[in-house]
């Protein structure tokens, strides 16, 4: 029995340097932008997402999805609770006497705490019902409360930072703070729990240009203080618990808490950095600034891997994750103009549906629509057939297909494939070399030429041609001879064409022009190569001299 004739394998060329990095491709996939605008153009001062340790959340995918379906947006005298899945506002909390600050949802998604300009702190039940019910009210701070944060490990513990220069630790059932930390000499506008400290380690940033680390177990003041050159707008501990980021002025400092020293000073923003957020499970840090730029940093060497520009100064941002795997889902950016921008990254089946929808919209009014419909029908028939086979195989170990299903469908050969199999090499080459054809692909032409060279049939395919069939070959060689990946084949074809048809140049002006054009292109490439060699020599001389 004769062996099956396999199709000609298409060549795979080495890919050149891509102008788009994988990081840029990833962050550019945050699309499908949706905006929310405040009714009175209140600035979006805070965006919070309840990130908790695994001890507080179930490992169940359903439970994790349900608990992580909310995030809070604070603007003016209200806090909006927005659904991560639907990107729609579910509840609005407006029970504040003055402008609200730092609405934070607890890790279980049931309780929210927020401070306000009057110094009051309120805790709301947001887990059930259509309205948020006030569970607790504290009015201990005498000046605006700018920071309220839940502990990542204990559901009843939270902290607050205020313009009264204090940081306080609270227990939800109590009416008074369990601990007060004093030491700042100006407004305290940022703070956070440090991971791994069992709610005992806190950090705060102040307009006195310091970042202070507090230990609830220590009876004294701050256990560690870092002095900056500008007011500290935000602090962000990394998941390791040993590194802390602080935004001061237009810089971001990377602080080592173990060695008690700064590791790096990042100066990529032009104006004050106002917000920091973790992304990609703590391997990326996103920053926002009054210059309207969002920048993404990798946490190994702190290089910028992506950047985006927004039309207004940025006051808050957060990369919101979803699901048990905590995949990045939304890039939420709050601006001074009162606009909340939500950019969403689709994944899995949702991304596939979005791609199919975009392909159909692009194909409307063209012949590609029929092709897409046929492909969709084919996938549907395959799914039905697979389901039938699964049902057929219930209760058995192995399903043997019928003789009808075992028949291999005969592949429709393209014209050049038929000619190549039958030894009509010139005709096969004419089919793939025509650059005016809608089906033309340069990689297919290269594949056929390489195959002809392997069969020692390249000269046979090129000889015995008229002027009309020689010109397309010369055009193809002239176009691709400057590409290093095509150069060996183009050189072979060019030498054969010159050897076969060079004597006819005097009788055809068009043929003479094409040969002259090819000669000029080769001369220019040779000149470029000589300049490159000279430049390389000068560079090596400079390196050796240094």
C-alpha positions as CSV (number, residue, x, y, z in Angstrom):
1,X,0.0,0.0,0.0
2,X,1.4,3.4,-1.0
3,X,2.2,5.9,1.7
4,X,0.1,9.0,1.9
5,X,1.7,12.1,0.3
6,X,2.1,14.7,3.0
7,X,1.5,18.4,2.2
8,X,4.6,20.6,1.8
9,X,5.6,22.0,5.2
10,X,5.6,25.7,5.3
11,X,8.8,27.4,6.3
12,X,9.0,29.1,9.7
13,X,11.2,32.2,9.5
14,X,13.0,33.6,12.6
15,X,11.0,36.4,14.1
16,X,12.6,39.8,14.2
17,X,12.5,42.2,17.2
18,X,8.9,43.0,18.0
19,X,8.0,46.7,18.5
20,X,5.4,45.5,21.1
21,X,6.7,43.8,24.3
22,X,4.6,41.1,26.0
23,X,4.0,43.5,28.9
24,X,2.7,46.2,26.5
25,X,0.5,43.6,24.8
26,X,-0.9,42.5,28.2
27,X,-1.7,46.0,29.5
28,X,-3.1,47.1,26.2
29,X,-5.6,44.2,26.5
30,X,-7.4,46.3,29.1
31,X,-10.1,47.6,26.8
32,X,-13.8,48.0,26.6
33,X,-13.6,51.2,28.6
34,X,-16.6,52.3,30.7
35,X,-16.8,55.6,32.5
36,X,-18.8,56.8,35.5
37,X,-19.2,60.5,36.2
38,X,-20.1,62.2,39.5
39,X,-23.3,64.3,39.4
40,X,-21.5,67.4,40.8
41,X,-18.1,66.6,39.3
42,X,-16.7,65.6,42.6
43,X,-13.1,64.3,42.3
44,X,-12.7,60.6,42.6
45,X,-10.6,60.5,45.7
46,X,-10.3,56.8,46.5
47,X,-10.9,53.4,44.9
48,X,-10.6,50.3,47.1
49,X,-10.8,46.6,46.5
50,X,-11.0,44.1,49.3
51,X,-7.8,42.1,49.0
52,X,-7.5,39.4,51.8
53,X,-5.3,36.6,52.7
54,X,-6.3,33.0,51.9
55,X,-7.2,32.4,55.6
56,X,-10.2,34.7,55.2
57,X,-11.5,33.5,51.9
58,X,-12.8,30.1,50.8
59,X,-10.8,28.2,48.2
60,X,-14.0,27.5,46.4
61,X,-14.2,29.2,43.0
62,X,-17.9,30.0,43.5
63,X,-17.3,31.4,47.0
64,X,-14.3,33.4,45.9
65,X,-16.2,34.9,43.0
66,X,-19.1,35.9,45.2
67,X,-16.9,37.5,47.9
68,X,-14.8,39.4,45.4
69,X,-17.6,40.9,43.4
70,X,-17.6,44.4,45.0
71,X,-15.3,47.4,45.0
72,X,-15.9,50.9,46.4
73,X,-15.4,54.3,44.9
74,X,-15.3,57.4,47.1
75,X,-16.1,60.8,45.6
76,X,-17.5,63.8,47.3
77,X,-20.0,63.1,50.1
78,X,-20.8,59.6,48.9
79,X,-19.4,56.1,48.4
80,X,-20.6,53.9,45.5
81,X,-20.5,50.1,45.7
82,X,-19.9,48.7,42.2
83,X,-20.1,45.2,40.9
84,X,-16.9,43.8,39.4
85,X,-18.8,41.5,37.0
86,X,-21.4,43.9,35.7
87,X,-19.4,47.2,36.3
88,X,-22.7,48.8,37.5
89,X,-23.4,50.7,40.7
90,X,-25.2,48.4,43.1
91,X,-25.6,50.8,46.1
92,X,-24.8,54.4,46.9
93,X,-24.0,55.5,50.4
94,X,-24.7,59.2,51.0
95,X,-25.2,59.3,54.7
96,X,-22.3,61.7,55.4
97,X,-22.3,65.1,57.0
98,X,-19.3,66.3,54.9
99,X,-16.9,65.0,52.2
100,X,-16.2,61.3,52.6
101,X,-12.7,59.7,52.4
102,X,-11.4,56.2,51.9
103,X,-14.4,54.0,51.7
104,X,-13.0,50.5,52.3
105,X,-14.9,47.1,51.9
106,X,-13.9,44.4,54.3
107,X,-12.4,41.1,53.0
108,X,-15.7,39.2,53.3
109,X,-17.6,41.9,51.3
110,X,-20.2,42.5,53.9
111,X,-19.0,45.6,55.8
112,X,-17.6,49.0,54.7
113,X,-15.9,51.7,56.7
114,X,-15.3,55.3,55.7
115,X,-14.1,58.5,57.3
116,X,-15.1,62.1,56.5
117,X,-14.0,65.7,56.9
118,X,-15.9,66.1,60.2
119,X,-13.6,63.5,61.8
120,X,-16.4,61.0,62.1
121,X,-15.9,57.3,61.1
122,X,-18.9,55.1,60.1
123,X,-19.2,51.4,59.5
124,X,-22.0,50.2,57.1
125,X,-23.6,46.9,56.4
126,X,-23.4,46.5,52.6
127,X,-23.9,42.7,52.4
128,X,-27.7,42.6,52.3
129,X,-30.7,44.7,51.3
130,X,-30.9,47.6,49.0
131,X,-29.7,50.2,51.5
132,X,-26.6,50.4,53.6
133,X,-27.3,50.3,57.3
134,X,-25.1,52.1,59.8
135,X,-23.6,49.6,62.2
136,X,-21.1,51.7,64.1
137,X,-20.1,55.4,64.4
138,X,-17.0,56.8,66.0
139,X,-16.3,60.5,66.5
140,X,-13.0,60.4,68.3
141,X,-10.9,62.2,65.6
142,X,-11.3,65.9,65.8
143,X,-10.1,66.6,62.2
144,X,-10.7,65.0,58.8
145,X,-10.1,61.2,58.7
146,X,-8.3,60.4,55.4
147,X,-7.5,56.8,55.8
148,X,-9.6,53.8,57.0
149,X,-8.2,50.3,56.4
150,X,-9.4,46.9,57.4
151,X,-6.8,44.4,58.7
152,X,-6.0,41.7,56.1
153,X,-6.0,39.0,58.7
154,X,-8.6,39.9,61.3
155,X,-12.2,40.9,60.4
156,X,-12.8,43.1,63.4
157,X,-9.6,45.1,63.3
158,X,-9.1,48.4,61.4
159,X,-6.9,51.4,61.4
160,X,-7.4,55.2,60.8
161,X,-5.2,58.1,59.9
162,X,-6.3,61.7,60.4
163,X,-5.3,65.3,60.0
164,X,-5.0,65.4,63.8
165,X,-1.5,63.9,63.3
166,X,-2.5,60.5,64.8
167,X,-2.8,56.9,63.7
168,X,-5.3,54.8,65.6
169,X,-6.0,51.1,65.8
170,X,-9.7,50.0,66.4
171,X,-11.6,46.9,67.4
172,X,-15.1,46.9,65.8
173,X,-17.1,46.0,69.0
174,X,-15.3,48.8,71.1
175,X,-16.3,52.4,71.3
176,X,-12.8,53.7,71.7
177,X,-9.5,53.0,69.8
178,X,-7.5,50.1,71.2
179,X,-4.3,52.0,70.4
180,X,-3.2,55.5,69.4
181,X,0.1,56.2,67.7
182,X,1.5,59.7,68.0
183,X,4.7,61.1,66.4
184,X,3.8,62.8,63.2
185,X,4.0,66.6,63.2
186,X,1.7,67.2,60.2
187,X,-1.4,65.8,58.5
188,X,-1.4,62.0,58.1
189,X,-2.9,61.3,54.7
190,X,-1.8,57.6,54.0
191,X,-1.5,54.4,55.9
192,X,-1.7,50.6,55.6
193,X,-1.2,47.3,57.4
194,X,2.1,45.5,56.7
195,X,1.5,41.9,55.6
196,X,2.7,39.2,57.8
197,X,2.5,41.2,61.0
198,X,-0.8,39.7,62.3
199,X,-2.3,43.2,62.4
200,X,0.4,44.4,64.7
201,X,2.6,46.2,62.2
202,X,1.3,49.4,60.5
203,X,2.8,52.1,58.4
204,X,1.8,55.7,57.8
205,X,2.8,58.6,55.5
206,X,2.5,62.2,56.5
207,X,2.9,65.7,55.2
208,X,5.8,66.1,57.6
209,X,7.7,64.2,54.9
210,X,8.2,61.0,56.9
211,X,7.1,57.4,56.7
212,X,6.7,55.8,60.1
213,X,6.4,52.1,60.9
214,X,4.4,51.3,64.1
215,X,4.2,48.1,66.2
216,X,1.1,47.7,68.3
217,X,3.1,45.5,70.7
218,X,5.6,48.3,71.3
219,X,4.6,50.8,74.0
220,X,6.7,53.6,72.6
221,X,6.5,55.5,69.3
222,X,7.4,54.5,65.8
223,X,9.8,51.6,65.5
224,X,11.2,52.9,62.2
225,X,11.2,56.3,60.5
226,X,12.1,57.3,56.9
227,X,12.6,60.9,56.0
228,X,11.7,62.2,52.5
229,X,12.2,65.4,50.6
230,X,8.5,66.0,50.0
231,X,5.1,65.3,51.6
232,X,4.2,61.6,51.5
233,X,0.9,61.0,49.5
234,X,0.6,57.2,49.6
235,X,2.3,54.2,51.1
236,X,2.1,50.6,49.7
237,X,3.6,47.5,51.5
238,X,4.6,44.7,49.1
239,X,3.2,41.2,49.9
240,X,6.5,40.0,51.2
241,X,6.1,42.3,54.2
242,X,9.7,43.4,54.0
243,X,9.5,46.1,51.4
244,X,7.5,49.3,51.5
245,X,6.8,51.9,48.7
246,X,6.2,55.5,49.5
247,X,5.1,58.2,47.0
248,X,6.6,61.5,48.0
249,X,6.4,64.4,45.5
250,X,7.1,63.1,42.0
251,X,9.2,60.2,43.2
252,X,8.5,56.7,44.6
253,X,11.0,55.4,47.1
254,X,11.5,51.6,47.7
255,X,12.2,51.0,51.3
256,X,13.8,47.9,52.9
257,X,12.2,47.4,56.3
258,X,14.6,44.7,57.4
259,X,17.8,46.6,56.6
260,X,16.2,50.0,57.4
261,X,17.4,51.6,54.3
262,X,16.2,52.9,50.9
263,X,16.7,50.5,48.0
264,X,15.7,52.6,45.0
265,X,14.3,56.1,44.1
266,X,12.0,56.0,41.1
267,X,11.7,59.3,39.2
268,X,9.6,58.5,36.2
269,X,6.8,60.9,36.9
270,X,6.9,64.7,36.3
271,X,4.3,65.7,38.9
272,X,3.2,64.5,42.3
273,X,2.5,60.8,42.5
274,X,-0.9,60.4,44.2
275,X,-1.8,56.7,44.1
276,X,-0.1,53.2,44.1
277,X,-1.6,49.8,43.6
278,X,-0.4,46.2,43.3
279,X,-1.2,44.1,40.2
280,X,-0.5,40.7,38.8
281,X,-0.5,39.0,42.2
282,X,2.1,41.5,43.6
283,X,4.6,41.2,40.8
284,X,3.7,44.6,39.3
285,X,3.1,48.0,40.8
286,X,0.9,50.6,39.1
287,X,1.3,54.3,39.9
288,X,-0.9,57.4,39.0
289,X,0.2,61.0,39.1
290,X,-1.1,64.6,38.7
291,X,0.6,64.6,35.3
292,X,-2.2,62.3,34.1
293,X,0.2,59.3,33.5
294,X,-0.3,55.7,34.7
295,X,2.9,53.7,34.8
296,X,3.5,50.0,35.5
297,X,6.7,48.8,37.2
298,X,8.1,45.3,37.5
299,X,9.2,44.6,41.0
300,X,12.6,43.0,40.2
301,X,14.5,46.0,38.9
302,X,11.8,48.6,39.0
303,X,11.8,49.3,35.3
304,X,8.7,50.8,33.6
305,X,7.1,48.1,31.4
306,X,4.0,50.1,30.4
307,X,2.5,53.6,30.4
308,X,-0.8,55.3,29.6
309,X,-2.0,58.9,29.5
310,X,-5.3,60.1,30.9
311,X,-7.0,63.5,30.1
312,X,-7.1,64.7,33.7
313,X,-4.9,64.6,36.8
314,X,-5.1,61.2,38.5
315,X,-6.1,61.1,42.2
316,X,-6.7,57.4,42.7
317,X,-6.3,54.0,41.0
318,X,-6.6,50.3,41.6
319,X,-6.0,47.1,39.6
320,X,-9.1,45.0,40.6
321,X,-8.7,41.2,40.4
322,X,-11.4,38.6,40.3
323,X,-11.9,34.9,40.7
324,X,-10.0,32.3,42.8
325,X,-6.8,32.9,40.8
326,X,-7.0,36.6,41.4
327,X,-6.5,37.5,37.8
328,X,-6.3,41.2,36.9
329,X,-9.8,42.2,35.6
330,X,-10.2,46.0,35.7
331,X,-7.9,49.0,35.6
332,X,-9.9,51.6,37.6
333,X,-8.6,55.2,37.5
334,X,-10.2,58.1,39.3
335,X,-9.6,61.6,38.0
336,X,-9.8,65.2,39.3
337,X,-12.5,65.9,36.7
338,X,-14.9,63.6,38.5
339,X,-14.6,60.8,35.9
340,X,-14.0,57.1,36.9
341,X,-12.5,55.1,34.0
342,X,-12.9,51.3,34.0
343,X,-10.8,49.3,31.5
344,X,-11.5,45.6,31.4
345,X,-9.4,42.7,30.4
346,X,-11.4,39.7,29.2
347,X,-10.1,36.2,29.5
348,X,-11.2,32.6,28.7
349,X,-14.5,32.1,27.1
350,X,-15.4,35.8,27.4
351,X,-12.3,36.8,25.4
352,X,-13.2,34.2,22.7
353,X,-16.7,35.6,22.4
354,X,-15.4,39.2,22.2
355,X,-12.9,38.2,19.4
356,X,-15.7,36.4,17.5
357,X,-18.0,39.4,17.8
358,X,-15.3,41.8,16.6
359,X,-14.5,39.5,13.6
360,X,-18.1,39.4,12.6
361,X,-18.5,43.2,12.8
362,X,-15.3,43.6,10.7
363,X,-16.6,41.2,8.1
364,X,-20.0,42.7,7.6
365,X,-20.4,43.7,4.0
366,X,-17.4,41.6,2.8
367,X,-17.0,38.0,1.5
368,X,-15.3,37.0,4.8
369,X,-18.7,36.9,6.5
370,X,-19.6,33.6,4.6
371,X,-16.3,32.1,5.6
372,X,-16.9,33.0,9.3
373,X,-20.4,31.5,9.2
374,X,-19.0,28.3,7.6
375,X,-16.3,28.0,10.3
376,X,-18.9,28.6,13.0
377,X,-21.2,25.9,11.6
378,X,-18.2,23.5,11.3
379,X,-17.4,24.0,15.0
380,X,-21.0,23.5,15.9
381,X,-21.2,20.2,14.0
382,X,-17.9,19.0,15.6
383,X,-19.3,19.8,19.1
384,X,-22.5,17.9,18.3
385,X,-20.4,14.9,17.0
386,X,-18.2,14.9,20.1
387,X,-21.2,15.0,22.4
388,X,-22.7,12.1,20.5
389,X,-19.5,10.1,20.8
390,X,-19.4,10.8,24.6
391,X,-22.9,9.5,25.0
392,X,-22.1,6.5,22.9
393,X,-19.1,5.7,25.1
394,X,-21.0,5.7,28.4
395,X,-20.3,2.5,30.3
396,X,-17.4,1.4,28.1
397,X,-13.7,1.9,28.2
398,X,-12.8,2.5,24.5
399,X,-15.0,3.7,21.6
400,X,-14.0,2.5,18.2
401,X,-15.2,4.8,15.4
402,X,-17.3,3.5,12.5
403,X,-15.8,2.9,9.1
404,X,-17.5,6.0,7.9
405,X,-16.0,8.1,10.7
406,X,-12.6,6.5,10.1
407,X,-12.4,7.7,6.5
408,X,-10.0,10.5,6.1
409,X,-11.4,13.5,4.3
410,X,-9.5,14.2,1.1
411,X,-7.8,17.5,1.3
412,X,-8.4,20.0,-1.5
413,X,-5.1,20.8,-3.0
414,X,-4.2,24.2,-4.1
415,X,-3.1,24.7,-7.8
416,X,0.6,25.1,-7.0
417,X,0.5,22.0,-4.8
418,X,-1.0,19.9,-7.7
419,X,1.6,21.3,-10.1
420,X,4.5,20.7,-7.7
421,X,3.4,17.0,-7.2
422,X,3.1,16.4,-10.9
423,X,6.5,18.0,-11.6
424,X,5.2,21.1,-13.3
425,X,7.7,23.3,-11.5
426,X,7.4,26.5,-13.7
427,X,3.7,26.5,-13.3
428,X,3.8,26.0,-9.5
429,X,6.3,28.9,-9.3
430,X,4.1,31.2,-11.4
431,X,1.1,30.5,-9.0
432,X,2.9,31.6,-5.8
433,X,5.1,34.4,-7.2
434,X,2.2,36.6,-8.4
435,X,2.2,39.5,-6.0
436,X,-1.0,40.9,-7.5
437,X,-3.0,37.8,-6.5
438,X,-5.4,38.1,-3.5
439,X,-4.1,34.8,-2.2
440,X,-0.4,35.8,-2.4
441,X,1.7,35.1,0.6
442,X,5.5,35.7,0.6
443,X,6.2,32.8,2.9
444,X,4.5,30.4,0.5
445,X,6.6,31.7,-2.4
446,X,9.7,31.3,-0.3
447,X,8.7,27.7,0.7
448,X,8.2,26.7,-2.9
449,X,11.5,28.2,-4.0
450,X,13.4,26.4,-1.2
451,X,11.7,23.2,-2.1
452,X,12.7,23.6,-5.8
453,X,16.3,24.2,-4.7
454,X,16.2,21.0,-2.6
455,X,14.9,19.1,-5.6
456,X,17.6,20.7,-7.8
457,X,14.8,21.9,-10.0
458,X,15.2,25.7,-9.5
459,X,16.9,26.3,-12.8
460,X,14.4,24.0,-14.6
461,X,11.5,26.2,-13.1
462,X,13.3,29.4,-14.3
463,X,14.4,28.6,-17.8
464,X,12.4,28.7,-21.0
465,X,10.4,31.8,-20.0
466,X,9.1,34.8,-21.9
467,X,9.6,38.4,-20.9
468,X,6.1,38.5,-19.3
469,X,6.9,35.7,-16.9
470,X,10.5,36.8,-16.1
471,X,9.5,40.3,-14.9
472,X,7.4,39.1,-11.9
473,X,10.4,37.0,-10.7
474,X,12.7,40.0,-11.0
475,X,10.2,42.2,-9.1
476,X,9.9,39.6,-6.3
477,X,13.7,39.2,-6.0
478,X,14.2,43.0,-6.0
479,X,11.6,43.4,-3.2
480,X,12.9,40.8,-0.8
481,X,16.6,40.7,-1.4
482,X,17.2,43.3,1.4
483,X,15.5,40.9,3.9
484,X,18.2,38.7,5.5
485,X,15.7,35.8,5.9
486,X,15.1,35.8,2.1
487,X,18.6,36.7,1.0
488,X,20.0,33.2,0.2
489,X,17.1,32.2,-2.0
490,X,16.9,35.6,-3.7
491,X,20.6,35.5,-4.5
492,X,20.2,32.1,-6.1
493,X,17.2,33.1,-8.2
494,X,18.9,36.4,-9.2
495,X,22.1,34.6,-10.4
496,X,20.0,32.1,-12.4
497,X,17.9,34.9,-14.0
498,X,21.0,36.9,-14.9
499,X,22.7,33.8,-16.4
500,X,19.6,32.8,-18.4
501,X,18.2,36.2,-19.5
502,X,21.1,38.6,-19.3
503,X,21.8,38.4,-23.0
504,X,18.3,39.6,-23.8
505,X,18.6,42.9,-21.9
506,X,19.5,44.8,-25.1
507,X,16.2,43.8,-26.8
508,X,13.8,44.8,-23.9
509,X,13.8,48.1,-22.2
510,X,11.6,46.9,-19.4
511,X,13.8,43.9,-18.7
512,X,16.9,46.2,-18.7
513,X,15.2,48.6,-16.2
514,X,14.3,45.7,-13.9
515,X,17.9,44.3,-13.9
516,X,19.2,47.9,-13.4
517,X,16.8,48.4,-10.4
518,X,18.0,45.1,-8.9
519,X,21.6,46.1,-9.3
520,X,20.9,49.5,-7.7
521,X,19.2,47.8,-4.7
522,X,22.1,45.4,-4.2
523,X,24.6,48.3,-4.4
524,X,22.7,50.2,-1.7
525,X,22.6,47.2,0.6
526,X,26.3,46.7,0.1
527,X,27.0,50.3,1.0
528,X,24.9,49.9,4.1
529,X,26.8,46.8,5.1
530,X,30.1,48.7,4.6
531,X,28.9,51.5,6.9
532,X,27.8,49.0,9.5
533,X,31.2,47.3,9.4
534,X,33.0,50.6,9.8
535,X,30.7,51.6,12.7
536,X,31.3,48.3,14.4
537,X,35.0,48.8,14.1
538,X,34.8,52.2,15.6
539,X,32.7,51.0,18.5
540,X,35.1,48.1,19.2
541,X,38.0,50.6,19.2
542,X,36.2,52.8,21.7
543,X,35.4,49.8,24.0
544,X,39.0,48.6,23.9
545,X,40.3,52.1,24.6
546,X,38.0,52.4,27.7
